[in-house]
Amino acid sequence: MTTLWDTTGSEVVKALSAERRAAGALAFGLALTLVAVVDEKHVSEAEGAATLAASAHPCRLLIVVRRQIESPHPRLDAEVSIGGRLGPGEAVVMRMSGRLALHAESVVLPLLAPDAPVVTWWHDEPPARIAYDPLGVFADRRVTDVTTAAEPLSALFQRAADFAPGDTDLSWTRLTPWRTLLAAAFDTVTDTPESAVITSGQANPSAQLFAGWLKNKLGIPVTVEEVGTRPDVTKVTVSFGGAELAIARTDSRTATISRSGYPDRVLPLPGRGVGELLAEELRRLDDDEVFGEALGTWSGLANLGARSPHREHIWRDPMDKSVTVTSTAPPSGEAHAAQAETTKAETVKAETVKAEATKTGAARTGAASSAGSTPTVGRSGSTARPERPKAGGA
């Protein structure tokens, strides 16, 4: 392992090459480059999860730790290792301070494994827009986790608004065992489902995506009931007229499948850590179309999969407080009606103001003409006309 203090990107590249020569191999069979973005508080968690994922998928692991962005002195500290504490592969941990943290791509790009896909994973609250972070712009796959946000459902809707093919979220990955059990249970069902109920904790994005998936695949109404203190999904019930099919979690490892007219069965439903979830996402490097369909159905935003997978970087200085980005959960029911009424009222108000302003301008023009005033001449020599008021103007 090589530790570099207050170094440069070129020195990190040289140190990685030296570590590879010392390991006795000029090239490793790298399947991808995994770029992990994390803050200082969660570095140990991110390292553990990334190490577990890298042990299942040979990759070059680049951990970017952004800290003290407001510092006036940019600084880069790096730790380069092969076959060390971060797994059997190549790993570089980079701690970036000051304005350098806002231009992390200048250090990361030369370290990408050649001719290998790039996966960027944010172990922090995901960016409001992926295009704000160049580490996400050049990635083939982008993995977020909205459960780390202060308002997970608002963050999930923002992911839908900003979605591009290649995006995914770990709140969707947590549903894989549930979707597998439910799909297997349907193999012996011949009746037509009529409705479904999902039981989970408060503001659970996985439950909302579960509902979007069921609505999209079965075309039935799905209700999410938020009960209890457990944050995860605890039960799903599908109704077939007078019969029901239910899967209920009994503990952290198993679930019970109940079906009308059949005996109950206990099947494995293990809880998984972030490392196992990340490892699952690294198994596929193509677009997750099913996730896009479920997210689009839940958010009400159609044709998410038809968007362009390419993004262009949008520079945004996080220290500029005048630029704010807000996201809200999709309106429904009374909230949607209230929003529609508000929009209608604002439109009527704008048209009224516009009419009054036009009327006032015409009156002033008439008064000036009757007083014998001379029209104003513009720079080009043409007669300047009164400027038409804009809608909503004072």
FILUMKOL-443412 format. One record per residue (C-alpha): residue number from 1; residue in three letters; z, x, y. Coordinates in steps of 0.5 Angstrom, whole numbers, plus 2048, in hexadecimal, padded with zeros to 3 digits. Each point is the difference from the previous one (the first is absolute). Last residue first. Layout:
N
NUM/ALA/Z/X/Y .
...
REM end
This chain:
394
394/ALA/7E7/7A1/85A .
393/GLY/7FB/802/7FB .
392/GLY/800/7FC/7F9 .
391/ALA/7F8/800/800 .
390/LYS/7FD/805/805 .
389/PRO/7FF/7FE/807 .
388/ARG/7F8/800/802 .
387/GLU/800/806/805 .
386/PRO/7FD/7FD/806 .
385/ARG/7F9/802/801 .
384/ALA/7FE/807/804 .
383/THR/7F9/7FF/804 .
382/SER/7FC/806/7FE .
381/GLY/800/807/804 .
380/SER/801/804/7FA .
379/ARG/807/802/802 .
378/GLY/802/7F8/801 .
377/VAL/7FF/7FC/806 .
376/THR/805/7FB/802 .
375/PRO/7FE/7F9/802 .
374/THR/800/7FF/808 .
373/SER/805/7FB/802 .
372/GLY/7FD/7F9/804 .
371/ALA/807/7FC/7FF .
370/SER/7FC/7FB/7FC .
369/SER/7FE/806/7FB .
368/ALA/807/803/7FF .
367/ALA/803/7F9/7FF .
366/GLY/7FB/7FF/7FA .
365/THR/801/806/7FD .
364/ARG/808/7FF/800 .
363/ALA/7FF/7F9/7FD .
362/ALA/7FB/803/7FA .
361/GLY/806/805/7FF .
360/THR/805/7FB/800 .
359/LYS/7FC/7FC/7FB .
358/THR/7FE/806/7FB .
357/ALA/808/801/800 .
356/GLU/802/7F9/7FE .
355/ALA/7FB/800/7FB .
354/LYS/802/807/7FD .
353/VAL/807/7FE/800 .
352/THR/7FF/7F9/7FD .
351/GLU/7FC/804/7FA .
350/ALA/805/805/7FF .
349/LYS/805/7FB/800 .
348/VAL/7FC/7FC/7FA .
347/THR/7FF/806/7FC .
346/GLU/808/802/801 .
345/ALA/802/7F9/7FD .
344/LYS/7FB/801/7FA .
343/THR/803/806/7FE .
342/THR/807/7FE/801 .
341/GLU/7FE/7FA/7FC .
340/ALA/7FD/804/7FA .
339/GLN/806/805/800 .
338/ALA/804/7FA/7FF .
337/ALA/7FC/7FD/7FB .
336/HIS/800/807/7FC .
335/ALA/808/800/801 .
334/GLU/801/7F9/7FD .
333/GLY/7FC/802/7FA .
332/SER/7FE/807/7FF .
331/PRO/7FF/806/805 .
330/PRO/7FF/807/7FD .
329/ALA/805/805/801 .
328/THR/800/804/806 .
327/SER/7FE/807/802 .
326/THR/801/804/806 .
325/VAL/7FD/806/803 .
324/THR/803/803/807 .
323/VAL/7FD/805/804 .
322/SER/804/801/807 .
321/LYS/805/804/7FC .
320/ASP/7FB/806/7FF .
319/MET/804/804/7FC .
318/PRO/7FC/7FE/7FA .
317/ASP/7FA/802/803 .
316/ARG/7FA/7FD/7FD .
315/TRP/7FA/803/7FE .
314/ILE/7FB/7FB/7FC .
313/HIS/7FD/803/7FA .
312/GLU/7FA/7FD/7FD .
311/ARG/801/7FC/7FA .
310/HIS/7FB/7FF/7FA .
309/PRO/801/7FB/7FA .
308/SER/7FC/7FB/804 .
307/ARG/802/7F9/7FF .
306/ALA/7FE/7FB/7FA .
305/GLY/806/801/7FC .
304/LEU/804/7FC/806 .
303/ASN/7FB/7FA/7FF .
302/ALA/805/7FB/803 .
301/LEU/807/801/804 .
300/GLY/804/7FA/7FE .
299/SER/806/805/7FF .
298/TRP/802/7FE/7F9 .
297/THR/7F9/7FF/7FE .
296/GLY/7FD/807/803 .
295/LEU/806/804/7FD .
294/ALA/7FF/7FD/7F9 .
293/GLU/7F8/801/801 .
292/GLY/801/808/802 .
291/PHE/805/801/7FB .
290/VAL/7FB/7FE/7FB .
289/GLU/7FB/804/803 .
288/ASP/804/807/7FF .
287/ASP/7FB/805/802 .
286/ASP/7FE/806/7FC .
285/LEU/805/805/7FF .
284/ARG/804/7FE/7FA .
283/ARG/806/803/7FC .
282/LEU/803/802/807 .
281/GLU/802/7F9/801 .
280/GLU/804/800/7FA .
279/ALA/803/807/801 .
278/LEU/803/7FD/807 .
277/LEU/803/7FB/7FD .
276/GLU/803/804/7FB .
275/GLY/803/805/805 .
274/VAL/802/7FA/804 .
273/GLY/805/7FE/7FB .
272/ARG/7FF/7FA/7FB .
271/GLY/803/7FA/7FD .
270/PRO/7FF/7FF/7F9 .
269/LEU/7FD/7F9/7FD .
268/PRO/801/800/7F9 .
267/LEU/7FF/7FA/7FC .
266/VAL/805/7FB/7FE .
265/ARG/7FD/7F9/7FD .
264/ASP/802/7F9/800 .
263/PRO/7FE/7FB/7FB .
262/TYR/7FA/7FC/801 .
261/GLY/7FF/7F8/802 .
260/SER/800/802/807 .
259/ARG/800/807/802 .
258/SER/805/805/802 .
257/ILE/7FF/808/800 .
256/THR/806/804/801 .
255/ALA/800/806/804 .
254/THR/803/807/7FE .
253/ARG/802/807/804 .
252/SER/803/7FF/806 .
251/ASP/803/7F9/7FD .
250/THR/7FF/7F9/7FE .
249/ARG/7F9/800/804 .
248/ALA/7FD/7F9/800 .
247/ILE/7F9/7FE/7FD .
246/ALA/7FF/7F9/800 .
245/LEU/7FA/7FB/7FD .
244/GLU/801/7F9/801 .
243/ALA/7FE/7F9/7FD .
242/GLY/7FF/7F9/803 .
241/GLY/7FA/802/804 .
240/PHE/7FF/807/7FF .
239/SER/805/803/804 .
238/VAL/800/808/802 .
237/THR/807/803/801 .
236/VAL/801/807/802 .
235/LYS/807/803/801 .
234/THR/804/806/802 .
233/VAL/7FC/803/806 .
232/ASP/803/806/803 .
231/PRO/806/800/806 .
230/ARG/805/7FE/7FC .
229/THR/805/7FC/804 .
228/GLY/7FF/7F9/7FE .
227/VAL/7FA/7FB/802 .
226/GLU/7F9/800/803 .
225/GLU/7FC/7FB/7FD .
224/VAL/7F9/802/801 .
223/THR/7FB/7FA/7FE .
222/VAL/7F9/800/7FD .
221/PRO/7FB/7FB/801 .
220/ILE/7FA/801/7FA .
219/GLY/7F9/803/801 .
218/LEU/802/804/7F9 .
217/LYS/7FE/807/802 .
216/ASN/800/800/808 .
215/LYS/806/7FC/800 .
214/LEU/804/804/7FB .
213/TRP/7FE/807/803 .
212/GLY/802/7FD/807 .
211/ALA/807/7FE/7FD .
210/PHE/801/806/7FD .
209/LEU/7FE/804/807 .
208/GLN/806/7FB/803 .
207/ALA/805/802/7FA .
206/SER/7FE/808/801 .
205/PRO/801/7FF/808 .
204/ASN/808/7FE/7FF .
203/ALA/802/7FC/806 .
202/GLN/807/7FE/7FD .
201/GLY/801/801/7F8 .
200/SER/7FB/7FD/7FB .
199/THR/7FE/7F9/7FC .
198/ILE/7F9/7FF/7FF .
197/VAL/7FE/7F9/7FF .
196/ALA/7F9/7FE/7FD .
195/SER/7FB/7F9/800 .
194/GLU/7FB/7FD/7FC .
193/PRO/7FE/804/7FA .
192/THR/7FB/7FE/7FB .
191/ASP/802/7FF/7F9 .
190/THR/7FD/805/7FB .
189/VAL/806/805/800 .
188/THR/800/806/7FB .
187/ASP/7FD/805/804 .
186/PHE/804/7FE/806 .
185/ALA/806/804/7FE .
184/ALA/7FC/806/800 .
183/ALA/7FE/7FF/807 .
182/LEU/808/7FE/802 .
181/LEU/802/807/7FD .
180/THR/7FB/804/803 .
179/ARG/801/7FD/807 .
178/TRP/807/801/7FF .
177/PRO/800/807/7FE .
176/THR/7FB/802/806 .
175/LEU/804/7FC/805 .
174/ARG/803/807/803 .
173/THR/7F9/803/801 .
172/TRP/7FF/7FA/805 .
171/SER/806/802/804 .
170/LEU/7FE/807/7FF .
169/ASP/7FA/7FF/805 .
168/THR/7F9/801/800 .
167/ASP/7FA/802/804 .
166/GLY/7F9/803/7FD .
165/PRO/7FC/7FA/803 .
164/ALA/802/7FF/807 .
163/PHE/806/7FC/803 .
162/ASP/803/800/807 .
161/ALA/801/7F8/801 .
160/ALA/802/800/7F8 .
159/ARG/805/806/801 .
158/GLN/802/7FD/807 .
157/PHE/802/7FA/7FB .
156/LEU/804/804/7FC .
155/ALA/804/803/806 .
154/SER/802/7F9/802 .
153/LEU/802/7FF/7F9 .
152/PRO/804/806/800 .
151/GLU/804/7FF/806 .
150/ALA/804/807/802 .
149/ALA/7FB/804/7FB .
148/THR/801/804/7FA .
147/THR/7FE/7FA/7FC .
146/VAL/7F9/800/803 .
145/ASP/7FF/806/7FB .
144/THR/7F9/804/801 .
143/VAL/7FB/803/7FC .
142/ARG/7F9/802/803 .
141/ARG/7FA/802/7FB .
140/ASP/7FA/804/802 .
139/ALA/804/804/806 .
138/PHE/7FD/803/806 .
137/VAL/802/7FA/804 .
136/GLY/807/800/7FD .
135/LEU/802/807/803 .
134/PRO/7FD/7FE/806 .
133/ASP/805/7FB/802 .
132/TYR/7FE/7FB/805 .
131/ALA/7FB/7FE/7FC .
130/ILE/805/7FD/7FB .
129/ARG/802/7FB/805 .
128/ALA/807/7FE/801 .
127/PRO/802/806/7FC .
126/PRO/804/7FF/7F9 .
125/GLU/808/800/801 .
124/ASP/802/807/7FC .
123/HIS/7FE/802/7F9 .
122/TRP/7F8/800/802 .
121/TRP/7FB/802/7FB .
120/THR/7FA/803/801 .
119/VAL/7FB/801/7FA .
118/VAL/7FA/805/801 .
117/PRO/7FB/801/7FA .
116/ALA/7FE/807/7FE .
115/ASP/7FA/804/801 .
114/PRO/804/805/803 .
113/ALA/807/800/800 .
112/LEU/803/7FE/807 .
111/LEU/803/806/804 .
110/PRO/7FB/801/805 .
109/LEU/801/7F9/803 .
108/VAL/808/800/800 .
107/VAL/801/805/805 .
106/SER/7FC/7FC/806 .
105/GLU/801/7FA/7FC .
104/ALA/807/800/803 .
103/HIS/7FE/7FF/807 .
102/LEU/806/7FB/802 .
101/ALA/805/805/7FD .
100/LEU/7FD/806/804 .
99/ARG/803/7FC/806 .
98/GLY/807/802/7FE .
97/SER/802/802/7F9 .
96/MET/7FC/801/7FA .
95/ARG/804/801/7F9 .
94/MET/7FB/801/7FB .
93/VAL/801/800/7F8 .
92/VAL/7FB/803/7FC .
91/ALA/7FF/7FE/7F9 .
90/GLU/7FB/803/7FA .
89/GLY/802/7FD/7F9 .
88/PRO/805/801/7FB .
87/GLY/805/7FC/804 .
86/LEU/803/800/807 .
85/ARG/806/805/7FE .
84/GLY/7FB/805/7FE .
83/GLY/7FA/800/7FC .
82/ILE/7FC/803/806 .
81/SER/803/800/807 .
80/VAL/7FF/800/807 .
79/GLU/806/7FF/805 .
78/ALA/7FE/7FF/808 .
77/ASP/803/800/807 .
76/LEU/7FB/7FE/805 .
75/ARG/802/800/808 .
74/PRO/7FE/7FD/806 .
73/HIS/805/801/806 .
72/PRO/801/7FA/805 .
71/SER/804/7FC/7FB .
70/GLU/7FE/7F8/800 .
69/ILE/7FD/800/7F9 .
68/GLN/807/803/7FE .
67/ARG/7FE/7FF/7F8 .
66/ARG/7FA/7FE/7FC .
65/VAL/800/803/7F9 .
64/VAL/7F9/800/7FD .
63/ILE/801/801/7F8 .
62/LEU/7F9/803/7FD .
61/LEU/800/7FF/7F8 .
60/ARG/7FA/803/7FD .
59/CYS/7FF/7FC/7FA .
58/PRO/800/800/7F8 .
57/HIS/802/7F8/7FF .
56/ALA/806/7FF/7FC .
55/SER/805/805/803 .
54/ALA/7FD/7FF/807 .
53/ALA/803/7F9/7FF .
52/LEU/807/802/7FF .
51/THR/7FF/806/805 .
50/ALA/7FE/7FB/805 .
49/ALA/806/7FB/7FF .
48/GLY/805/806/800 .
47/GLU/7FD/803/806 .
46/ALA/800/7FA/804 .
45/GLU/807/7FE/7FE .
44/SER/802/807/802 .
43/VAL/7FC/800/807 .
42/HIS/803/7F9/802 .
41/LYS/804/802/806 .
40/GLU/7FB/805/802 .
39/ASP/7FA/7FB/801 .
38/VAL/7FB/7FF/7FB .
37/VAL/7F8/801/7FF .
36/ALA/7FE/801/7F9 .
35/VAL/7F9/803/7FF .
34/LEU/7FE/800/7F9 .
33/THR/7FA/804/7FE .
32/LEU/7FC/7FE/7FA .
31/ALA/7FE/802/7F9 .
30/LEU/802/807/800 .
29/GLY/7FE/804/7FA .
28/PHE/802/807/803 .
27/ALA/7FD/806/803 .
26/LEU/801/807/800 .
25/ALA/805/800/7FB .
24/GLY/805/805/7FF .
23/ALA/806/7FD/804 .
22/ALA/800/806/805 .
21/ARG/7F9/7FF/801 .
20/ARG/802/7F8/802 .
19/GLU/806/802/804 .
18/ALA/7FB/805/804 .
17/SER/7FB/7FB/801 .
16/LEU/806/7FB/803 .
15/ALA/803/805/804 .
14/LYS/7F9/802/803 .
13/VAL/7FF/7F8/802 .
12/VAL/807/800/803 .
11/GLU/7FF/806/804 .
10/SER/7F9/7FC/803 .
9/GLY/804/7FA/802 .
8/THR/805/804/804 .
7/THR/807/803/7FF .
6/ASP/807/7FE/803 .
5/TRP/804/802/7F9 .
4/LEU/7FC/801/7FA .
3/THR/803/7FF/7F9 .
2/THR/7FC/802/7FA .
1/MET/802/7FE/7F9 .
REM end
